[in-house]
Amino acid sequence: MASAAIGAIGHEDRLSVVDHLEELRGRLIVSLIVIAAAFGLCMWQNHALLEIINAPLSHETQKQVKAGQGPLGSTYSVQEGARTVAVELQTVVAALDRPGSGASPATRSALSGAAPALRGAIAKLSAPPQGDKPVTLGIGEPFTTTLGVAFIFAMILALPVVLYEIYGFLLPAFSPEQRKVATPLMLAIPFLFVAGVLFGYFVVLPAAVRFFQNFNSGQFNVLVQASQYYHFAATILLAMGLVFQVPVGVLAATRAGIVTTEQLRHNRRYAVLACGAVAALLPGDAITLLLETVPLYLLFEMSILVARVIDHRSRAQSA
């Protein structure tokens, strides 16, 4: 029974408590195996994952470094000064090394040997500023932090399979009519979650890093601790993944009869306020607030549209 595929158990079937526990055990084992496989894959590619999650921080830190802010900015300013001196010295060496410059053959021979070293030094000093990496304070923090990041990505990768197993366990409890409603909602959850995570990574997280990294940055030498930064990033991504479940919640509420589509349409102003309040709770500036509010409101409108279509179909079938 534990290995039964989704739909193998009918709504009319009567199972004992032991049978239900056996099925639950089988689905938990499948979920754990998938999570373990995803975790192994993420640990194998942990360097790439760390580069992905560090990208918003590195991008923002490069701007600060170019502006001469913080310890790295001071170092980069010294590097720029040394490069300017090296370029001027290279010009002088080239001028003295020309025939007819008046320099002695011994001097020209020494200068010709210094020219390659100057070119190499200028090439190194011309390298763009590197983004700051999060700092670790404990001897085991790099290992534990890497495990945490790999586990977060593993859960994101394994989420569709885990939800599939949950859906398969709960499916026999629904009647055939209820399955028609529950199936699209359950299948939409992982896609909406992934969409929310992507939106959080490309829009919300960079804006939040930009806001906090530049807040009173002239008064502090900001060093970002790895564990705190990854916890902050994971909180934002998880929050956006959950917020993008708004369509599922609206459709479930309308199908359960808790609220009607007409009520939702006539209370749009409250939806705008709610979306703005949710966006305000997320870190960022005024531009980020607008970028976060608009997608949330569009999700709400899309939910109303889908709910109306489902209502019309239900009424037509009833008629």
N, C-alpha and C positions, 0 to 999 in steps of 0.2 A: 504494500500500500504506500510505503514511503517513496517508492520510485515512480509512482503514478504520475503521468503527465497532467498538465493543466486541462481540465475538462473531463478527465477520466472518471471523476466522482460526480454523480448527478445530484441535482437538488433534492430528489426524492429518496436518495440513498440514506440509510440509517447506519451510522457507524458508532462503535463503542468509544469510550474515552481512550482506551489503549490504542485503537486504530487512529484516532486523531493525534495522539501523542507520537505515534510512529511516523505519521505523515509529517508532522511538525519537525520531528528529529531529522528526517531525510532532507527536508528543505533547508533546515539550518546547516546541515553538513554541506550541502551544495553551495550555500551562500558563503560559508567560511572558506571553502576550497577556492571559490572565485576571488574572495578578498585576499587570501594568501597568495594566489597566483599574481593578482594585480600588485600586491605589496612587493613581491619578488621582482616583478618587472620594474617597478618604480625605484627600488633600491639599486637595481642594475643601472638605471639611467638617472641616478640621483644628481649627478653633476648637471645634466641638462635641465632637470626640474628646478634645481637651485638657481640656475641662470634665468629661467623663466620667471620665478617668483622674485628674483632680485632685480629684474629689468626695470620696473618703475622706480625703485630706489636709486639704481645706478644712473638712470637718465636724468633724474632731478639733481643728483649730486654733481654730475658733470657740469650742469649750469652754474651751480654754486662755486665749483672749483674754478671755472673760467672767470667768474666774477671776483675771485680772490678771497672768498669767504671760507672761514674755518681753517683747520690745520692743513688740509689738502690744498686749499686755495692759496695759502701762504707758500707752500712748497711749489705749487705751479707758478706763482709769481716769480719766485727765485729762478725756476727753470726757464721762464721766458726771458728774464734778464741775462742769464748765462748764455742762452741761445743768441741773443742780440750781440753780446760781446764776441761770441765765437764767429758770427757772420762778419762782423767788422774786422776781426783779426784775419779771417780768410781773405777778405778783400785786400788787406795790407800785404799778406803773404803773396797773393797772386801778383800784386803790383811790383813787389821787390823781385819776384822770380822771373819777370819778363826780361828778355835781352835788352840791354841798353838802360837798365834801371840804375846802373851805377854801383850795384852790389858786387862784392867780390865773388869769385867762383866758389870759394868755400861757403860763403853765406848763402848763395843760391842753392848749393847742394844740400845744405841743412834745411833750408826752407822747403825744398821739393820733397823732403822726407816728412815734413810736418803737415803738408797739405792733405794727405789721405786721413791722418788722424783727426784733423779738423772736420773733414767731411763726415766721418763716422760720428763724431761728437754732435755735429749739427743735426744729423739724422735722428739720433736718439733724443736730443732735446726738442725736436719738432714733433714728437709723438703726442697725440691728443690726450687730454686728461682722462684718467680712468675713473669710472664710477666707484664710489665707496662701497665696500662690502660690509655687511653687518659684522659686528665684533662679537667675540665670545669671551666670557670671563672665567669659565671653569675648564678644567682639563678634559672633562668628558662632554662638555656642551656641544662641540661640533658633531659628535656621534649621536647624542640624543636629539639634537635639532634636526639632523638629517633623517633620523627615524621618524620624527614627527611630520616632516614635510612629505616623506614617502607615504606615510599612512594617510595623510589628507588626500593626496592624489589617488591613492589606491581606493579609497572610499568613493571618490568621484567616478572613477572608472568602473567600479563594481556596482554602483548604484542601480543601473538598469536591471541587472540580473537579480539583485536583492529584492527590488520592487516586483519583479516578475514572479519570484518565489512567494512573496507575501500575497500577491494577487491570486496565485494558484491555490494557496491555502484558504483564502477567504471566499473564493469563487463559488464553491458549492452552497454557501449560505444564502446566495442570491437566487431569486426566482428568474426564469428566462426573461421576463420583462425588465427586471432590475438589472440584469446583466447588460442589456442593451444600453442602459444609462451608465453603468459603472465601468464598462470596458473602455470607452473613449477617455473617461476621466483618468483611469489608472494608467493608460498608455501615454497620456499627455504629461504626467508628472515628471518622468525623467528628462523629457525633451525641454520642458519649461525650466527645470532645475539647471540643466546645462546652459541654456540660454541666459539664465540669471547669473551663473558663474562667469560666463564670458563677458557679459555686460559689466559685472563688478570688476573684472580684471582690466578691461580696456578703457573703462570710463571712471568708475568710482575710485578704485585703488590708486591710479596715478594722480587723480585730483586730491585725494586725501593725503598722499605723500607730499605733494606739492604744497598743500596748505600747512601741514605741520612742520615740514622742513624749512619753510620760509618764515614761519611765525617767530618774530624776534630773533632771527638767525644772526643778526649782528651783535647780539648780546651773549651768545653762547657758542661754544665749540661743540657741535652736535655729533655725538657718536651713537649710532643706532645699534642696540643690542639685538643679536640674532633671534633669541627666543621670543622677545617682546614683539619684534617686527613680524615674525611668522605667525604669531598668535593674532596680531592685529590684522594681517592680510587674510588669514583663514576666517576670522570673524566677519570681515566684510564680504568675502566670497560666499560664505554660508548664508549670511543675511540676505544677500541679493538672490541667491538660489531659492530661499524660502519666500521672499517677497514676490517672485515671479510665479508663485503658485496661486496668485489672486484669481485667474480664470477658473481654476479647478474649484476653489472655494465658492465663487459666485455661482457656477453651474450646479454644484452640489446643493447650495442653499435654495436655488430656484426649483430644482427637481424635487427637493424634499418638501417644498411648499412653505418654507420659512419666509421667503420673500418672493415677490413677483417681479417680472421684468418691467412692468409699468411703474412700480414703486422705485425701482432702481433708476429708471429714466427720469422720474420727477425729482429725484434727490441727487442729481449730478453735482450740484454745488458742494454737497457734503463729501462726495467722492474726491473732488479737487482738493478740498481742505485736508482730507485724510492722506491723499498722495503727497501733498506738500509737507504734512507733518512727518510722514515716514521718511521723506527725503531730508528733512531738516535734522532728523536724528542721526543720519549718516554724516560722517565728517566731510568737509569741503567748503568751498566758497559759494558766492551767489550764482556763478555760472554753473557750477556743479549741481547746485540745488535745482536749477531749471532743467539740466540734462537728466536728472534723476526723476523729476516729477512728470515730465512729458511721457516717457515710456510707461510709467506706472499707470497714468491715466489712459493711455492707449490700450493697455492690457484690460483695464476696466471696461472700456467701450467695446473692445473685442468680445469680452465675456458676455455683455448684454446682447450683442448681435448674435452670437452663437446660441445663447439661451432662447432668444426669440425664434430662431429657426427651428430649434428642437421643440418649442411649444407649438408652433404652427404644425409641425409634422405630427405631434401627438394628438392635436385636435382633429387633424384630418383623418388619422387612423381611427380615432374614436367615433367620428361621424360616419 
